[in-house]
Amino acid sequence: MSDLRDLYQELIVDHNKNPRNYGVLADANRRAEGYNPLCGDKVTVYLHVDGDRIADVSFEGAGCAISTASASLMTQAVKGKTVAEAEQLFEAFHAMVTGQDTSEETADRLGKLAVLAGVREYPSRVKCATLAWHTLHNAAHGEAVPAKTE
């Protein structure tokens, strides 16, 4: 089990040091900001939505390793999905990181996102892991208020 935990930690470190889809999305047609007042994480999510499909997504911001890795993994997971599919993914992810759903089936469906399952043991870190997701929701639905983890 420690080998698997080490692999998960390596993936989180990799996505923190080399975040995927990082930076301003030039052709974004939706954008939202998010802020975690507990630890100071800030994120901006950029979307290019074509119809109901997330054609492209990126993010930028400053935050802890969990926040950055989660945003990076999120962008990879939702690109090409419909907004509804991204919302379903967020619901499953949120259930996993809060400990409401610890099933192998959900972990398998979440793929690489499952590396963040361990945050459920640290409730304050759940907010770090979900900030980008709350911000994605606001961007997808055109909500102008900054996303918060409260």
N, C-alpha and C positions, 0 to 999 in steps of 0.2 A: 504494500500500500504506500510506503514512503517513496517508491520509485514513481508511482502515479502522481503523488503530491508534488514531487520534485519537477515532473514534467509540466504540471499545471502552473507551478511557480515560474518556470522558465518561459512559458507562453505569456503569462501576465507581464513579466519583465520585458520580454521582447516587444509586446504591443505598447508598453509604456515608453521604451527607448526608441522604438521605430513605429510610431502610430501610423496605421493605414488610413488613407483618405483624409489626411490632415491638411488644413489650409482652407482658404476662401474658395468657394465653388463659383466660378465666374458666371455661369449661366443659371444660378439659383433663382427660383421664382418664389421660394418660401424660405423664411429664416426665423429663428427664435433663439433667445438667450436663456441660460439657466444659471442658477446660483445656489450653492449649498452653504448656508450661513454657519453651519456647524463647524466646517473645516476650511471654508474659503474657496472651495472649488468653483471655477467659472467655466462655462462652456457655451459656445455658439454652434448651432447645428444649421447647416445649409442644405436645402433640398431642391432638386429639380423634379417636380411632379408633372408627369405627362398623363392627362386623364386622371386615373386613380392609381397609377403606377409610379413608384419611386424610381425614376430613371437614373438619378445620380444623387449622391449624398456625401457630405464632408463635414468636418468639424474643426474647430480651433478653440483654444482656451488654455487655462493653466489649472492644474489640479494634482492630486495625489496619484500614485501609480494605479490604484484601483479605478479611479475615475477616468483616467486617460486610457487604460487598457479596455475598460468597458465601452467607452465611446468608440474606440478603434474597432473592437469586435462587433459592436452594434452596426457600424456602417457597412461592414462586410456582410452581415447577416440580412440587412433589410434592402440592400441594393437590388433592384429588379422586382421586388415584391410589391403587391398592392398596399395601399395604406391600411386596409382592413387586415391583411396578413401580417403587417408589421405590428399592428395593435395586438393581434393574437399572440405574436411572439413576445411582446412586452408583457402581456398578462402571464404567460408561462414562465418567463424569466423572473418576473416579480414574485410569483408564487414559489419559485425555486430558491431565490436568495432570501426570502423571508421565512423559509422553512415550512410553508403551507403545502408544498408539493415536493417530496423528496424521492419520487419514483424514478426508476431507471428509464422508463418510457419517456418521461419529460426530459430527462438529461440527454437521452439519445436524440430526441426531436430538436433540442437546442444546440446540439453539436458542440462547437468550440466554446460557445457561451457558457457551457456547463463548468468551465474552469473557474468561474466565479462563484460556484455553489458554496464554497467555504466561508464566504462573507456572512452567511446566516448565523455563524457562531459569534459574530461581532456586530451586534445591531447598529452601532454607529456607522459601520462601514457599508451597510445596506444603502444608505443615502448616497454614498460615493458611487456605488455600482449602478444606481438607478437614475442619477442626475441626467445623463445624456438621453436616457429613454423618455423621461418626463419632458425634456426639451424637444426631442423628436416629435412627441405627441403635439406639443404646442405649435411647432412649425407645420406639421401636417394639417392641422386644423385652423391655421391662421390666427392663433391666439396671440395677441400683442403683449400680454403681461409676461414678465420673466417667469420661467418655470422654477419651482422651488421643491425641495424635498420634504417640506413640512406638511 
